[in-house]
Amino acid sequence: MKISDTIDPHVLPSIKLKAFWVLDRLEKSGNDRFTAGAMSTFLIEKYTIKTSRQAIEYALKQDRHATHKNNSGYKLMESGRKQLKELKQKEEVVMIEAGKPFSAKNIALKDIFSALKGETLICDPYVDINTLDIVFKNSDKKKPVKILTKNVIDKPAGTFTRHLTDLRNEGYKVEIGVYSSSDLHDRYIMDNQAFWLSGNSLNHLGSKESFLVRLGEDIRQSMLATFNNRWKVSKKL
């Protein structure tokens, strides 16, 4: 069995790891080299994961020891395969059942939030008043919360701002940063020691089956740097 058989590519937190997963997966076809274009097409057509040839090439350049490239394409090396194995060994999975949004937001998230230490960082492309409700019900008001997003759903107009103001007036230290670049698509929660990747936006957890996956420290460190860089240039509400 390939290591890729035991990992859902949708929960992998970076394009680099998704590329490693594809290379491991496609080795079953009898070939061990694939172009970046072939990898992006495989992810898009088979798994509806948005990426591009350019994104994969750039990602693989950042870790040259994990793959080997020649005119026929990329080959996965032991370093890349080891990263997939370590990711699998470190992961912890919480399954969110479909049709149980109350349980998802008041039990599963409560367990995760209660274990967080220090500042809580949340990245979610879509936030609304339900996202603020999750913070209210599950977060300790003494802990600062930063939410990085691409889209604030404000219906009816002004509702989100009023709810955010009310939350702050009750003592919650919540900041919202709007990062408009199209490359923000991951959903995760992290603090100074844990990183949880979510398969769905937090405000819709429980509406359909999804997973919350805890990943390793190397991923947390990488995504922390990404979060901080995007937070610096985001528009604060």
Buried (B, 14 or more C-beta within 10 A) or exposed (E): EBBBEEBEBBBBBBBBBBBBBBBBBBBEEEEBBBBBBBBBBBBEEEBEBEBBBEBBBEBBEEBEEBBBBEEEBBBBBEEBBEBBBBBBEBBEEBEBEEEBBEBBBEBBBBEBBEEBEEBBBBBBBBBBBBBBBBBBEBBEBEBBBBBBBBBBBBEEEEEBEEBBEEBEEEEBBBBBBBBEEEEBEBBBBBBEEBBBBBBBBBBBBBBEEBBBBBBBEEBBEBBBEBBEEBBEEBEEB
